């Protein structure tokens, strides 16, 4: 498991989804690639806690990072409700209905997820190209 990638994702989530704090776990025993590798494909769980340290499982997210051609793509989905919209982030954000997969409007409280997806995509694409210096050591 690559601690740098895990720390980068957690720091970006903490910044974009304040006041929540995030722990990042690897999903499905998939290996987490190292930053700078040819492929960053992986699936992660973002576990959420509030400012008092209490778990907030309804706010947990699944993050999938995958390469398609030369582009890096992300999907973010709420873990507790597979019916909630899913965010796909490539060159622009697209919200999809959790059941049908059809395009839909951004849900309430969707803006922080879009900010997180944009930030991660920029940081990870930069690290993939050797530019990010790991989010300037997580100062993002």
C-alpha positions in Angstrom: 0.0 0.0 0.0 1.3 3.4 -0.9 1.0 5.7 2.2 1.7 8.8 0.1 -1.4 8.3 -2.1 -3.5 7.5 1.0 -2.3 10.6 2.8 -2.8 12.8 -0.3 -6.4 11.6 -0.7 -7.2 12.1 3.0 -5.7 15.6 3.1 -7.7 16.6 0.0 -10.9 15.2 1.5 -10.3 17.0 4.8 -9.8 20.3 2.9 -12.8 20.0 0.6 -15.3 18.4 3.0 -14.7 20.5 6.1 -15.5 20.0 9.0 -15.3 16.3 8.4 -12.0 14.3 8.9 -11.2 11.3 6.7 -9.5 8.0 6.9 -8.7 6.3 3.6 -8.9 2.5 3.3 -8.1 0.2 0.4 -11.1 -1.6 -1.0 -11.4 -5.2 -2.1 -7.7 -6.1 -1.4 -6.6 -4.1 -4.5 -3.1 -2.9 -4.4 -2.7 0.9 -4.2 -0.3 2.1 -6.8 2.6 4.4 -6.1 2.4 8.0 -7.3 4.2 8.3 -10.6 3.4 4.8 -11.8 1.9 4.3 -15.3 -1.5 3.4 -13.8 -3.1 4.8 -10.7 -6.1 2.4 -10.9 -7.5 1.7 -7.4 -10.6 1.7 -5.3 -10.6 3.4 -1.9 -13.1 4.0 0.9 -13.2 7.4 2.6 -14.4 6.9 6.2 -15.7 10.0 7.8 -15.6 11.4 11.4 -17.1 14.6 12.7 -15.1 17.2 14.7 -15.7 15.3 17.9 -14.3 12.1 16.4 -17.7 10.3 16.0 -18.0 8.1 13.0 -20.5 9.4 10.3 -21.0 6.3 8.1 -23.8 8.1 6.1 -21.1 10.4 4.8 -18.6 7.7 3.8 -17.5 7.7 0.2 -16.2 5.2 -2.3 -13.5 6.6 -4.6 -12.5 4.9 -7.8 -9.4 6.1 -9.6 -8.8 4.8 -13.1 -6.9 5.5 -16.3 -8.8 5.6 -19.6 -6.4 6.2 -22.5 -4.2 9.0 -21.4 -6.8 10.6 -19.1 -7.3 10.1 -15.4 -10.9 9.6 -14.2 -12.5 9.5 -10.8 -15.9 8.4 -9.5 -17.2 9.2 -6.1 -20.2 7.5 -4.6 -21.9 7.5 -1.2 -21.4 4.1 0.5 -24.6 4.1 2.6 -27.1 4.7 -0.2 -26.5 3.3 -3.7 -29.5 5.2 -4.9 -27.8 8.6 -4.4 -26.2 10.2 -7.4 -22.7 9.2 -8.4 -20.1 11.8 -9.5 -17.9 11.0 -12.5 -15.0 13.4 -12.9 -13.0 13.5 -16.1 -12.4 16.8 -17.9 -15.7 18.0 -16.3 -18.1 16.7 -13.6 -21.0 14.5 -14.6 -23.6 13.4 -12.0 -25.4 10.1 -12.7 -28.4 8.5 -11.1 -27.3 5.8 -8.7 -29.9 3.3 -10.0 -30.2 4.0 -13.8 -26.8 5.5 -14.5 -28.5 8.3 -16.4 -27.2 11.9 -16.2 -28.9 13.9 -13.4 -28.6 17.3 -11.7 -26.0 17.9 -9.0 -27.5 16.9 -5.6 -27.7 19.1 -2.6 -24.3 19.0 -0.9 -22.7 17.9 -4.2 -20.4 20.9 -4.5 -17.8 19.7 -2.0 -17.6 16.4 -3.8 -17.0 18.2 -7.1 -14.3 20.3 -5.4 -12.7 17.1 -4.0 -12.8 15.3 -7.4 -11.3 18.3 -9.2 -8.5 18.7 -6.6 -7.7 14.9 -6.6 -7.7 14.7 -10.4 -5.3 17.7 -10.6 -3.0 16.4 -7.9 -3.0 12.8 -9.2 -2.6 13.8 -12.8 0.3 16.1 -11.7 1.9 13.3 -9.7 1.4 10.9 -12.6 3.4 13.4 -14.7 5.9 14.0 -11.9 4.8 17.5 -11.4 2.8 17.5 -8.2 5.6 16.8 -5.7 3.0 15.0 -3.7 0.7 18.0 -3.5 3.7 20.1 -2.3 3.9 17.7 0.6 0.2 17.7 1.3 -0.1 21.5 1.5 -2.2 20.8 -1.6 
